[in-house]
Amino acid sequence: MNLSFHKLNREVNERRYGGPEGRVEFKKLSLRMRNAVRDIYKMIDRTPDPVVGKIDSFIKQAATKHDVKVSDIENYFDKEVIK
């Protein structure tokens, strides 16, 4: 991912409340991608700090479980963070 540490950390902390359900980019995703993103947020919520070092493994786990590309999930998060 091409996110700065501080930007990603802020994004993760802002999203701990429950995820991206109402976001425009989230609504554009396929069902598989939505489920993968939801799983990532669930893993973030269950994991004690520090979370930032574990994001890559969360993305890989969700991609494998939901049969989506890691790059697609990373692109989704890039779009969400930019907005």
VOGU-3710 file (C-alpha; in Angstrom, 3 decimals, decimal comma):
1> mnlsfhklnr> 0,000/0,000/0,000  1,167/3,524/-0,680  -0,261/5,128/2,443  1,826/7,063/4,885  1,972/5,634/8,369  0,192/8,607/9,949  -2,564/8,693/7,344  -3,221/4,965/7,652  -3,121/5,117/11,449  -5,648/7,969/11,477
11> evnerryggp> -7,897/6,113/9,034  -7,787/2,911/11,094  -8,548/4,731/14,338  -11,427/6,637/12,752  -12,928/3,399/11,437  -12,777/1,354/14,648  -16,389/2,287/15,302  -17,773/-0,159/12,771  -16,614/0,136/9,226  -17,413/1,662/5,909
21> egrvefkkls> -21,053/0,704/5,394  -22,287/4,134/4,363  -19,309/5,177/2,237  -19,752/5,788/-1,505  -16,758/3,667/-2,542  -17,955/0,768/-0,379  -21,330/0,751/-2,103  -19,613/0,365/-5,486  -17,914/-2,897/-4,460  -18,996/-6,396/-5,398
31> lrmrnavrdi> -20,493/-8,575/-2,679  -17,223/-10,507/-2,295  -15,235/-7,314/-1,913  -17,721/-5,909/0,612  -17,441/-9,057/2,694  -13,639/-8,936/2,504  -13,584/-5,299/3,629  -16,018/-6,044/6,470  -13,769/-8,884/7,630  -10,762/-6,564/7,650
41> ykmidrtpdp> -12,609/-4,076/9,850  -13,697/-6,893/12,170  -10,070/-8,014/12,504  -9,041/-4,424/13,231  -11,712/-4,116/15,923  -10,658/-7,371/17,608  -6,946/-6,620/17,573  -5,311/-4,648/20,370  -2,956/-1,821/19,418  -0,719/-1,508/17,470
51> vvgkidsfik> -2,794/-2,479/14,444  -0,869/-0,733/11,675  1,807/-3,420/11,440  -0,846/-6,089/10,974  -2,910/-4,484/8,204  -1,063/-6,289/5,402  -1,721/-9,686/6,951  -5,407/-8,791/7,482  -5,714/-7,862/3,816  -4,045/-11,094/2,687
61> qaatkhdvkv> -6,272/-13,205/4,945  -9,455/-11,521/3,723  -8,373/-11,756/0,082  -7,714/-15,477/0,412  -10,943/-16,146/2,310  -13,161/-14,244/-0,135  -11,240/-15,079/-3,315  -10,432/-11,490/-4,273  -7,146/-9,870/-5,266  -4,995/-8,228/-2,614
71> sdienyfdke> -4,410/-5,355/-5,034  -8,174/-4,770/-5,355  -8,533/-4,425/-1,590  -5,509/-2,126/-1,417  -6,952/0,002/-4,221  -10,238/0,278/-2,322  -8,457/1,525/0,795  -6,405/3,953/-1,289  -9,607/5,424/-2,700  -11,236/5,657/0,728
81> vik> -8,252/7,356/2,325  -7,921/9,872/-0,499  -11,565/10,976/-0,112
//
